[in-house]
Amino acid sequence: MVYKKQGYLIIELLTIFILTPALIYFLSPHHILPVLWILALYCTIILVNDPTFLGKKFWHFQTSHSFKVLLIQFLVFTIILLGILYIFLPEHLFSLMKSNPLLWGLILVFYPLLSVYPQEIIYRGFYFHRYRNFITQPSAMIITNALLFGYMHIIFHNFIAVILTTIGGMFFAKLYQRSSSLIFVSVLHALYGNLVFTLGLGQYFFYGNIDTICEIIKL
């Protein structure tokens, strides 16, 4: 019975975190967000029906660092990203905010709700709980989580998205492992993601998402 469960978990992990991004990459659908929502719903149902999972993780806000430390980290990342853009991609600097301020503002509002929180349910809440007996070393759990999170972003067909999200995945995985708070990690994920859109790297993360958002808000 144990072997059957382990076999199912392996298939589940490969399907959600390896095969699904690969299929999206090769099929290149116009609407990525619905796939994300379906996966998040599946993960939510599994977690809700698991008596060993604390439901408060969905809504409980618990920080893992002082706000001062988090602010310093955010400012350092902002300065580094600004410098990289200014030197290597000056034409992208604040491009979305300048060219389409309405769309930029709507992304800032809807991106955390429609994209960030579902991602955190799948990649942090579900992954860390579902496979905790599979990958027992905390450091290994963080590394594999970050690599899979970065790998998922192959769906955007560019290496910049993969590199940035692998780094971000490492950061968010550590935060979740220490706080066990999806809301806390989602807030920081949204802040960093909105910063990326604001500074001008949004075009590397647009593919397939903007169509869905625009349909929802009737832009």
C-alpha positions, 0 to 999 in steps of 0.5 A, a space after each residue: 500500500 505504501 509503494 502504491 501511494 509513493 508511486 502515485 505521488 511520483 506520477 503526480 509530481 511529474 505530471 504537475 511540475 514537469 509534464 504540464 509546463 512542458 505541454 504548455 511550452 510546446 502547445 503554446 496556448 493563449 490562455 495559461 491562467 486557467 491551467 494554473 487555476 485548475 492545478 491550484 484547485 486540485 492542490 487546494 482540494 488535496 490539502 483541505 482533505 488532508 487532516 495533517 495540513 493546517 488550514 490556517 496556512 491558507 490565510 494566517 499571516 506570519 512573517 519569517 523576518 523583521 520588516 526592516 530586513 525584508 525592506 532592505 532586501 527589496 531595496 537591494 533587489 530594486 537597485 540591482 535590477 534597475 542597474 541591469 536594466 539601465 546598462 543592458 536594456 535601457 529601452 525596457 526601463 518603465 516601458 509598460 508604465 509609459 506605453 500603457 499606464 492603464 494596463 500596468 495599473 490593472 496588472 498591479 491589482 489583478 496579478 496578485 489575485 489571479 496569478 501569485 496566490 494560485 502559484 503559491 498554493 501549488 509551489 509552496 503550500 502543496 509542494 512542501 506538504 505533499 512531498 515532505 516525506 519524499 524529500 526529507 532534507 530541508 535544503 534539498 526541498 528548497 533547491 528542488 522547489 526553486 528549480 521546478 518553479 524556475 522550470 515552470 516559467 519555460 512557458 514564456 519562451 525566454 531564459 530571463 523569466 527562467 533565471 529570475 524565477 529560479 532566484 525568486 523561487 529560492 527566496 520564496 521557498 526559504 520564506 515559506 519553509 520558515 513562516 508556513 504562511 501562504 499569505 505572507 509569501 504571496 504578498 512578497 511574491 506580488 511585491 517583487 512581481 509587480 516591481 518586475 512589471 513596473 521596471 520594464 521586464 513585464 514582456 518576459 512574463 506576459 505570454 498567455 496571461 494578458 489575454 486572460 486578464 484582459 478578457 476578465 476585466 473587459 479591457 
